[in-house]
């Protein structure tokens, strides 16, 4: 059924209200955790992610649709400047290390967007509704199209002309870097990898820039608090096992029970009030070679360690059984960096279901893993066989049908 002008107008108002409430709710959450003296990094990440994935793509879509149509009714330079402010302020929020300052910055972001949306609601949209030369329903459809295909870019003033993807990409990567600095490096990498997947065929020149940026972003993953994947991603989220309030005598038993319940390739984040190094020795004694141990936070008040059960351990027999049919090692160490990822994807696409090859590289190919997640989620396997410090060997396979 066709959307009427009045229905399109109401839908735009409703979307502004939803964005306003969503950002305000997340800003209030930052203030709440700061006021209660609890860790606030993840609340800040939530604000930045919401801006990157919801507010800024909406703003970019407005600059392609609503703003050109409204140019004859109002001076839009202030409106576009406010879009730029929202992007820049989210970057500043990511750099703040003081809780009250972060809460204040989040509040300012929410206040600025509320005022911005009110101006659009009170000035631009009524003018467009009254303008008989404007098809508001068509503009709404165009906005939906641009938002769905925007990835997570930050808007740029004056972006209606010229090479729009090239203009937006630096802002997207700046936002991803800000998200990584705020503790959301894993989410930042997934956003960048999604942008790469969208660009690699129509714009290989821009996709190459995203690949380079991914190598920088992935270096922040090990030192950050890794947050969960976007909704709908086929990736397991590591739950926290916080033992700080447990009696010391119960802690190790609880931790080992949690480990015993893990499926291959999954893990949990242990949260403790001291360095759990004694526990590490116990894991070495009982589960040598069958567990992973990665420090995410190393005191002085809180220690966070991701403890995992490797997927490779569960797949050893399967890999050995298929060894005779495997493709030879794909050693890319002598291949130029600009050609490596293309060569690897070509090798993957040539695989028969259930088969694989061993990638040999001179650095951790984690950026490549994010790209595989973005392009072939659920269709590939990824098992570390050797993890540095000079050589990395990863078996990449195509799942059996």
C-alpha positions in Angstrom: 0.0 0.0 0.0 1.3 3.5 -0.9 2.4 5.7 2.0 0.5 9.0 2.2 2.3 12.3 2.8 0.8 12.5 6.3 2.0 9.0 7.1 5.5 9.7 5.8 5.6 12.9 7.9 4.5 11.0 11.0 7.1 8.2 10.3 9.9 10.8 10.2 8.8 12.3 13.5 8.5 8.9 15.1 12.0 8.0 13.9 13.5 11.2 15.3 11.8 10.4 18.6 13.2 6.9 18.7 16.7 8.1 17.9 16.4 10.8 20.5 15.2 8.4 23.2 17.8 5.8 22.3 20.7 8.2 22.6 19.3 9.7 25.8 18.9 6.3 27.4 22.5 5.4 26.6 23.8 8.7 27.9 21.8 8.3 31.1 23.4 4.8 31.5 26.9 6.3 31.4 25.9 8.8 34.2 24.4 6.0 36.2 27.4 3.7 36.2 29.8 6.7 36.8 27.7 7.9 39.8 27.7 4.4 41.3 31.5 4.2 40.8 31.2 1.2 38.6 33.3 0.6 35.4 31.8 2.8 32.6 33.8 1.7 29.5 31.1 -0.5 28.1 28.4 2.2 28.7 30.5 4.6 26.7 31.0 2.0 23.9 27.2 1.7 23.8 26.8 5.4 23.2 29.5 5.4 20.5 28.1 2.3 18.8 24.6 3.7 18.7 25.9 6.9 17.1 27.9 5.0 14.6 25.2 2.5 13.7 22.0 4.5 14.0 22.3 8.2 14.4 25.1 9.1 11.9 23.9 6.9 9.1 20.5 8.6 9.5 22.2 12.0 9.3 24.1 11.0 6.2 20.8 9.9 4.6 19.2 13.2 5.4 22.0 15.1 3.7 21.2 13.1 0.5 17.4 13.4 0.6 15.7 15.8 3.0 18.3 18.6 3.0 18.4 19.2 -0.8 14.6 19.3 -0.9 14.5 21.8 2.1 17.4 24.0 0.9 15.0 26.7 -0.5 13.2 26.8 2.9 16.1 27.2 5.3 19.8 27.7 5.7 21.1 24.2 6.2 24.7 25.0 7.0 24.1 24.9 10.7 22.3 21.6 10.4 25.1 19.9 8.5 27.6 21.4 11.0 25.7 19.8 13.8 26.1 16.4 12.1 29.8 17.0 12.0 29.8 17.9 15.7 28.0 14.7 16.6 30.7 12.7 14.8 33.6 14.7 16.3 32.1 14.6 19.8 31.7 10.8 19.7 35.4 10.6 18.9 36.3 12.9 21.8 34.1 10.7 24.1 36.2 7.7 23.3 39.4 9.5 24.4 38.1 10.5 27.9 39.6 8.6 30.8 37.7 10.5 33.6 34.3 9.1 34.4 32.5 12.4 35.2 33.9 14.0 32.0 32.7 11.0 30.0 29.2 11.3 31.5 29.1 15.0 30.8 30.2 14.5 27.2 27.6 11.8 26.6 25.0 14.2 28.1 26.1 17.0 25.7 25.8 14.6 22.8 22.3 13.7 23.7 21.3 17.3 24.3 22.7 18.4 21.0 20.9 15.7 19.1 17.6 16.5 20.9 17.9 20.2 19.9 18.9 19.2 16.4 15.9 16.9 15.9 13.6 19.5 17.3 14.7 22.0 14.7 14.1 19.5 12.0 10.7 18.6 13.4 9.6 22.2 13.9 11.1 23.9 10.8 12.2 21.5 8.0 9.5 18.8 8.0 6.5 21.1 8.2 7.9 23.2 5.4 8.4 20.0 3.3 4.9 18.8 4.1 3.4 22.1 2.9 5.5 22.2 -0.2 3.4 20.7 -3.0 6.4 20.2 -5.2 8.0 17.8 -2.6 7.0 14.1 -2.5 7.6 13.4 1.2 6.7 9.7 0.8 9.4 9.3 -1.9 11.9 11.1 0.3 11.2 8.7 3.1 11.8 5.7 0.8 15.1 7.2 -0.4 16.2 7.8 3.2 15.5 4.1 4.0 17.5 3.1 1.0 20.5 5.3 1.9 20.4 4.2 5.6 20.4 0.5 4.7 23.3 0.9 2.3 25.3 3.4 4.4 27.2 0.7 6.5 28.1 2.9 9.5 29.6 6.1 8.0 29.7 9.4 9.6 28.2 12.2 7.4 30.3 14.9 5.8 29.0 18.4 5.1 28.5 19.0 1.5 28.7 15.4 0.6 26.0 15.6 -2.1 28.6 16.1 -4.8 31.8 14.3 -5.7 32.9 10.8 -4.6 30.6 10.2 -1.6 32.0 6.8 -0.6 35.6 8.2 -0.6 34.4 11.2 1.4 32.6 9.1 4.0 35.2 6.3 4.4 37.7 8.3 6.4 34.9 9.3 8.8 33.8 5.7 9.2 37.4 4.6 10.0 37.8 7.5 12.4 34.6 6.3 14.2 35.9 2.7 14.2 39.2 3.9 15.7 37.3 5.9 18.4 35.2 2.8 19.2 38.4 0.7 19.5 40.0 3.2 21.9 36.9 3.2 24.1 37.2 -0.6 24.6 35.1 -1.8 21.7 37.9 -3.0 19.4 36.1 -6.2 18.4 33.0 -4.3 17.4 35.1 -1.7 15.6 36.8 -4.5 13.6 33.5 -6.0 12.6 32.1 -2.7 11.4 35.2 -2.1 9.3 35.1 -5.6 7.9 31.4 -5.1 6.9 32.4 -1.9 5.1 35.2 -3.8 3.3 32.7 -6.5 2.2 30.4 -3.8 0.8 33.3 -2.1 -1.0 35.5 -4.9 -2.3 33.7 -5.4 -5.6 32.4 -1.9 -6.6 35.3 0.0 -5.0 38.5 -2.2 -4.6 40.5 1.0 -4.1 38.6 1.9 -1.0 38.4 -1.7 0.2 42.2 -1.8 0.2 42.2 1.2 2.6 39.8 -0.6 4.9 42.1 -3.7 4.9 45.0 -1.5 5.9 43.0 0.1 8.7 41.9 -3.4 9.9 45.5 -4.3 10.6 45.7 -1.3 12.9 42.4 -1.9 14.6 43.1 -5.6 15.4 46.2 -4.6 17.3 43.8 -3.1 19.9 41.7 -6.2 20.4 44.0 -8.0 22.8 44.3 -5.0 25.1 40.6 -4.0 25.1 37.5 -5.2 26.7 36.0 -7.2 23.8 32.3 -6.6 23.4 29.7 -8.6 21.7 29.0 -8.8 18.0 26.2 -6.9 16.3 22.8 -8.3 16.5 22.4 -11.3 14.2 26.1 -12.1 13.9 26.9 -15.8 14.1 29.6 -15.3 16.8 29.6 -16.5 20.4 29.7 -13.8 23.1 31.9 -14.7 26.0 30.1 -14.4 29.3 31.7 -13.0 32.4 32.4 -15.2 35.4 32.9 -12.7 38.2 34.2 -14.5 41.3 35.1 -11.5 43.4 32.2 -12.0 45.8 32.7 -15.7 46.2 34.6 -17.3 49.1 38.2 -18.0 48.0 37.7 -21.7 48.6 34.9 -21.9 46.1 36.5 -19.9 43.3 38.8 -22.5 41.6 36.1 -25.2 41.7 33.6 -22.9 40.1 36.1 -21.8 37.4 37.0 -25.4 36.5 33.3 -26.3 36.3 32.7 -23.4 33.9 35.7 -24.6 31.8 34.5 -28.2 31.7 31.1 -27.0 30.4 32.7 -25.1 27.4 32.1 -26.2 23.8 35.2 -26.2 21.5 35.9 -22.7 20.3 34.1 -20.9 23.1 35.3 -19.3 26.3 34.4 -17.0 29.2 36.0 -14.0 30.8 37.1 -14.5 34.4 36.9 -11.4 36.6 38.9 -11.5 39.8 40.3 -9.2 42.5 43.9 -10.5 42.1 46.1 -11.9 39.5 44.8 -15.5 39.0 48.3 -16.8 38.1 48.0 -19.7 40.6 44.9 -20.8 38.6 47.0 -20.6 35.4 49.5 -23.1 36.8 46.6 -25.5 37.7 45.2 -25.3 34.2 48.7 -26.1 32.8 48.9 -29.1 35.1 45.4 -30.5 34.2 44.7 -29.2 30.7 48.1 -28.6 29.0 47.6 -27.6 25.4 43.8 -27.8 25.7 43.0 -24.2 26.9 43.7 -20.6 26.1 44.6 -17.9 28.6 44.5 -14.2 27.5 44.8 -11.3 29.9 42.3 -8.5 29.0 42.8 -6.4 32.1 45.8 -6.6 34.5 45.0 -4.9 37.7 45.7 -3.1 39.9 42.2 -3.6 41.3 40.5 -5.9 38.7 41.9 -8.7 36.6 40.1 -10.0 33.6 41.3 -13.2 31.8 39.6 -14.9 28.9 39.8 -18.6 29.4 38.8 -20.7 26.3 38.7 -24.2 24.9 40.4 -24.1 21.5 38.5 -25.2 18.5 41.6 -26.7 16.9 41.9 -29.3 19.7 38.5 -30.7 18.9 39.3 -30.8 15.1 42.7 -32.5 15.2 41.3 -35.9 14.2 39.2 -34.5 11.5 42.1 -32.5 10.1 44.4 -35.5 10.2 41.8 -37.7 8.4 41.5 -35.2 5.6 45.2 -34.4 5.3 45.7 -36.5 2.2 43.1 -34.4 0.4 44.2 -31.0 1.6 45.5 -28.4 -0.7 49.2 -27.6 -0.2 50.2 -24.8 2.2 49.5 -21.3 1.0 52.6 -19.4 2.1 52.1 -15.7 1.5 55.2 -14.4 3.3 56.9 -13.6 0.0 53.8 -12.1 -1.6 53.4 -8.3 -1.5 51.0 -7.1 1.2 48.6 -5.6 -1.3 48.1 -9.0 -3.1 47.8 -11.3 -0.1 44.2 -11.1 0.8 43.0 -11.4 -2.8 45.2 -14.5 -3.3 43.8 -16.1 -0.1 40.2 -15.5 -1.0 40.8 -16.9 -4.5 42.2 -20.1 -2.9 39.2 -20.3 -0.5 36.7 -20.0 -3.3 38.4 -22.8 -5.2 37.9 -25.3 -2.3 35.5 -28.2 -2.4 33.2 -28.4 0.6 34.9 -30.1 3.5 38.4 -29.3 2.3 40.9 -26.6 3.3 44.4 -25.3 3.1 47.0 -24.1 5.6 47.8 -20.4 5.4 51.4 -19.5 6.4 51.9 -15.9 7.3 54.5 -13.6 9.0 51.9 -12.0 11.3 48.6 -12.9 13.0 46.1 -12.9 10.1 43.3 -11.7 12.4 42.3 -8.8 10.0 41.6 -11.5 7.4 39.5 -13.4 9.8 37.2 -10.4 10.3 36.9 -10.2 6.5 35.9 -13.9 6.3 33.3 -13.3 9.0 31.9 -10.4 7.0 31.8 -12.4 3.7 31.4 -16.1 4.6 29.8 -16.2 8.0 29.0 -19.8 8.9 30.6 -21.2 5.7 34.2 -21.5 6.7 36.4 -22.9 9.5 39.5 -21.2 11.0 41.9 -23.1 13.2 45.2 -21.8 14.5 48.0 -24.5 14.2 50.9 -22.2 15.0 50.6 -18.7 16.6 53.9 -16.9 16.2 56.0 -15.2 17.2 57.6 -15.4 13.8 55.3 -17.7 11.8 51.5 -18.1 11.9 49.8 -21.2 10.4 46.0 -21.3 10.1 43.9 -24.0 8.5 41.1 -22.3 6.5 38.4 -24.7 5.4 35.1 -24.7 3.6 32.4 -26.3 5.7 30.9 -29.5 4.4 27.5 -29.2 2.9 
